[in-house]
Amino acid sequence: MADAWQVYIVRCADDSLYTGIARDLERRIAEHNADNGLGASYTRSRRPVTLVYQEAAADRSAASKREYRIKQLSRAEKLALIDRSGAA
């Protein structure tokens, strides 16, 4: 499933939440946590990050649209989404 697009949320060390998309989620989380410049600038100063939510998307377009919708949610709504998924 490494080639399927995923929408994900990570919890940063400062308890903030970051939402992104990736095809290889394991690699992407490792990039967020590595000191190699490949992680998002937002997460760079908030390491380590922990995966707390993921969902599959049909393609990159669907993943990007879902990422946008999640980013529009309030923190409370994101936490409810995470809780409903049972991942956290």
N, C-alpha and C positions, 0 to 999 in steps of 0.2 A: 504493500500500500504506500510505499515511499513515493510513488509517482502521482498519487491522488492529491489534489489541493486540499489543504486543511486551513481552517480559521482557528486561531488559538488565543488564549489569554494566559499571560504569566503574571505571577505575583512577584514584585520586586522586593528587595531587602528592606526598603522603606515602607512596605505594605501598599504601595501604589500598584495599579494594574496597567498592563500594556497589552494591546491587541494587535495581532499581525496575521499574515498569511504565509504559508510555505508549502512546498511539495514534500520536502524531507524534514519533518518536524523535529526528529531527534538531532539532526545536524544543525537546524536553526536554533534550537535551545542551547546547544553547545556553543554556537557562535555568539549568542547573547552573553554567555558566561565566560567566554575566552577573552584574552587581552590581545586580540589580533585585528581590531578595527572593523570586523565584519558584522558585529551586533549593532543594533539601532543605537543612535546617539543617546536617546532617552534612557535606555537600560544600562549604558556604559558606566554611569556613576551610581547605579542602583543595584549592583550585583551582590549576591547571586540572585538569579531569577528562578522561579519554580513554575512548571506548567500546572495550571489549575483548571483549564478548560480547553476542549478541542471539539471540532465538528468537521465532518467531511463536506466538501463542496464539489459540484459537478465539474467545474472548470475554473480557470483563473478569474473570469468575469464574475461568476457567481460568488466566488470567495471574496473578491474585492467589494462587491455589493454588500455581502453579509458583514464584512469587516467594518464598512462604513456605518451600517445600521447599529452594530454593537458599540462603536465609538460614540454614537449619539445617545446611548443610554446613560442614565445617571449611575453613580457608583453603586447605589443601593440596588438598582435594576441589574447591574452586572453581577453583583454578589448573589442575587436571587437566581440568575441564570446559572452561575457556577454551582450553587447549592442544588438546584434542580437536576443538574447533570450528575451529581454524586461524585464528581472528580476531586473536590476539595475536601 
